[in-house]
């Protein structure tokens, strides 16, 4: 990520992650509210303690009451039907009853067995008082931006160029200071393989980090293709009332909740990097977590739901293209490797001097084994090629 400070900060939280699953944080972020109600009774079981700030109700005003207190019957019926079919639904500009009248919220509902979790965020025009400066607050059209980005990406066959263009498109859409693509290796370690950033920021391109930087519980959430958005890492956490679900007597599973609270270790990790806001989109290739699109901003940054939806749709397209791009790159590599191997074997067969055949020209040997340097030892004579330590470090 960004050197040892960031890595060490995150590593101090590995035990906490292992003992307290990230899916059950028991809190949310303050830019929205969370309502948990029974299914099919539709009575409120838990509410976030910031209800008063957003709706003008105290938590005790809602607990045990029917959902009809906040939503009109038509929206409730529509939500029930969609949840029955898909288990999840998103609303744009959902009218919600407050103590002073109706206000528009963007909402997402998730069904989990006998409960439904409804997260609400004030529709974008209603959040200017938060002091954030998002990119596209007027006239943002999801379809236009998705079609535009996909049209650009479809013209690129090379994987590296494809991922680089993806970071540039996501940065245009979000306005984040830095957008990166992390690629995981088979052992779970990762590397920054593409980056679009502000000109005055140092590059992270090519940096590697260990698998332990992203604990297994967090990877499990990304494995499901979930988006993670934290507009202000310094913001206070908002608890749920009551802390445990009164039906299950356990904390509610918040794994699907975008508003889910932030672990202190995650906060420390990113603050060590000078990051105040993040957006992360999972990249899934053949049902496996291939990598992440990670967006960083140096100040708090609130993105409206439709901008995040655009990034999520773009992430799904990038994921769907990964298999073709990776297969194409691997095929090109195999063709190149076989050509180099054939040339190399032919040069050795025709050479009078084996040593000269191995070292001249040097790049042919290095390309064949994907190395930056080589030491050729023949008949007690050592020859060094390209980038290697001093001769005294070698024994023939």
C-alpha positions, -999 to 999 in steps of 0.1 A, spaced: 0 0 0 21 29 12 51 16 30 55 1 65 34 26 85 2 17 67 10 -20 67 18 -21 104 -12 -1 114 -35 -25 97 -17 -56 110 -24 -45 146 -61 -52 139 -58 -87 126 -69 -103 159 -99 -80 161 -109 -89 126 -106 -126 133 -126 -125 165 -153 -100 155 -165 -106 120 -167 -75 98 -203 -84 89 -214 -78 125 -201 -43 134 -232 -32 154 -229 3 141 -233 24 109 -218 56 94 -236 89 102 -245 100 66 -275 77 66 -299 57 89 -306 20 93 -340 5 101 -345 -31 109 -380 -45 109 -397 -79 111 -408 -99 81 -437 -103 73 -451 -83 102 -432 -52 92 -427 -38 127 -396 -19 137 -371 -40 157 -339 -18 156 -332 17 145 -300 37 144 -296 64 171 -293 92 145 -330 89 136 -337 123 152 -312 141 130 -327 127 98 -363 121 105 -371 141 136 -382 110 156 -367 96 187 -358 59 185 -385 50 210 -411 66 187 -405 40 161 -395 8 180 -424 -17 178 -444 5 154 -454 -5 119 -434 5 88 -464 25 76 -453 52 100 -426 61 75 -435 47 41 -467 48 20 -486 16 13 -477 16 -24 -439 17 -17 -442 -10 9 -461 -33 -14 -435 -28 -42 -407 -34 -18 -422 -66 -4 -427 -80 -39 -392 -72 -51 -376 -86 -19 -395 -118 -24 -382 -121 -59 -346 -109 -55 -338 -104 -18 -326 -68 -24 -340 -36 -39 -328 0 -43 -350 31 -43 -341 65 -57 -359 94 -41 -381 73 -19 -406 96 0 -402 91 37 -425 106 64 -406 127 89 -419 148 118 -421 178 95 -434 162 64 -421 140 35 -385 141 25 -368 122 -4 -342 95 6 -322 70 -15 -329 36 0 -317 0 -2 -335 -29 14 -321 -63 22 -341 -94 32 -325 -118 57 -348 -146 67 -372 -131 92 -360 -95 91 -355 -67 65 -328 -41 68 -336 -7 52 -308 18 48 -317 54 39 -295 82 28 -308 118 22 -313 124 -15 -283 143 -28 -299 178 -30 -307 175 7 -272 168 19 -253 201 10 -253 210 46 -228 182 53 -201 203 37 -189 177 12 -181 186 -24 -190 157 -46 -183 156 -83 -216 152 -101 -244 168 -81 -264 181 -111 -277 161 -140 -257 129 -134 -270 103 -158 -260 67 -149 -268 53 -183 -247 79 -201 -216 75 -180 -218 37 -180 -223 35 -218 -195 61 -223 -170 42 -201 -179 8 -216 -175 21 -251 -140 33 -243 -130 1 -225 -142 -22 -253 -117 -7 -277 -88 -20 -255 -76 -56 -258 -44 -55 -237 -51 -62 -200 -27 -36 -186 -41 -9 -208 -76 -20 -200 -71 -17 -163 -53 16 -167 -82 30 -187 -106 16 -161 -89 36 -133 -91 68 -154 -128 63 -161 -136 57 -125 -117 88 -115 -136 109 -140 -169 96 -126 -160 100 -89 -135 128 -88 -114 109 -62 -78 120 -58 -65 85 -65 -80 54 -82 -61 21 -82 -65 -15 -93 -51 -41 -69 -46 -76 -83 -43 -106 -60 -19 -135 -66 -29 -172 -58 -16 -167 -22 -37 -136 -16 -9 -111 -17 -15 -81 -40 0 -55 -62 -11 -21 -76 -12 -28 -113 -30 4 -125 -34 39 -111 -49 73 -120 -41 101 -96 -37 138 -89 -4 150 -104 9 162 -71 5 128 -53 32 102 -52 26 70 -72 17 37 -57 20 19 -90 40 -13 -87 38 -15 -49 32 -49 -33 16 -58 0 11 -90 19 -21 -111 21 -25 -102 58 -33 -66 49 -68 -77 40 -81 -102 66 -102 -132 55 -135 -118 69 -131 -87 48 -121 -107 17 -152 -128 22 -174 -97 19 -156 -85 -12 -159 -121 -26 -196 -115 -28 -190 -85 -50 -200 -59 -25 -192 -23 -28 -176 -4 2 -181 33 6 -167 54 35 -172 92 28 -155 103 61 -131 80 80 -131 105 109 -168 104 113 -183 91 146 -200 56 146 -238 54 150 -250 26 172 -283 6 168 -310 6 194 -313 -20 209 -278 -34 202 -292 -69 197 -320 -79 175 -349 -87 199 -360 -116 177 -327 -134 174 -311 -120 206 -279 -114 185 -265 -85 166 -280 -81 132 -259 -93 102 -249 -60 84 -227 -77 57 -250 -63 29 -254 -29 44 -234 -2 26 -237 21 57 -220 -6 78 -196 9 105 -159 11 101 -134 -9 121 -109 14 140 -80 -6 124 -93 3 90 -95 40 100 -59 40 114 -46 22 83 -60 48 59 -52 78 80 -16 67 80 -18 70 42 -34 105 45 -67 92 32 -101 106 45 -126 89 22 -126 56 3 -147 37 -23 -139 1 -31 -154 -20 -58 -147 -58 -59 -135 -74 -92 -147 -110 -95 -133 -134 -121 -149 -169 -123 -164 -166 -89 -131 -157 -73 -119 -124 -59 -94 -113 -86 -88 -78 -73 -102 -44 -62 -108 -10 -76 -98 12 -47 -105 50 -47 -88 73 -21 -95 110 -13 -76 132 10 -106 150 23 -142 138 32 -161 131 0 -198 122 -2 -209 105 -35 -246 103 -43 -261 68 -48 -264 71 -86 -226 78 -89 -218 48 -67 -243 27 -88 -224 38 -119 -191 26 -104 -207 -7 -93 -221 -13 -128 -187 -5 -143 -170 -28 -119 -194 -56 -130 -185 -50 -167 -148 -50 -159 -152 -82 -140 -170 -98 -169 -142 -88 -193 -113 -100 -171 -115 -136 -182 -112 -127 -219 -85 -102 -212 -64 -125 -190 -68 -155 -214 -58 -133 -243 -27 -120 -225 -17 -155 -214 -21 -167 -250 1 -138 -263 27 -146 -236 28 -183 -246 32 -175 -282 60 -151 -275 76 -176 -251 76 -204 -277 91 -180 -303 119 -170 -279 125 -207 -270 127 -217 -306 151 -189 -314 172 -197 -283 175 -234 -291 183 -227 -327 211 -202 -318 227 -227 -294 225 -255 -320 242 -233 -346 268 -218 -323 304 -230 -321 308 -214 -286 281 -223 -260 289 -194 -238 286 -169 -266 253 -185 -276 240 -180 -241 251 -145 -235 248 -129 -270 224 -113 -273 217 -111 -235 181 -100 -237 171 -132 -254 181 -153 -224 166 -129 -199 133 -126 -218 131 -164 -219 131 -167 -181 115 -132 -173 146 -121 -154 164 -87 -151 198 -104 -148 216 -137 -150 249 -153 -141 263 -178 -166 290 -201 -151 308 -224 -176 342 -241 -171 349 -220 -140 343 -188 -158 315 -165 -146 297 -140 -169 271 -115 -155 243 -101 -176 224 -69 -170 213 -60 -134 231 -81 -109 251 -76 -77 289 -73 -78 310 -103 -91 323 -109 -55 288 -120 -44 289 -151 -67 308 -184 -65 312 -206 -95 
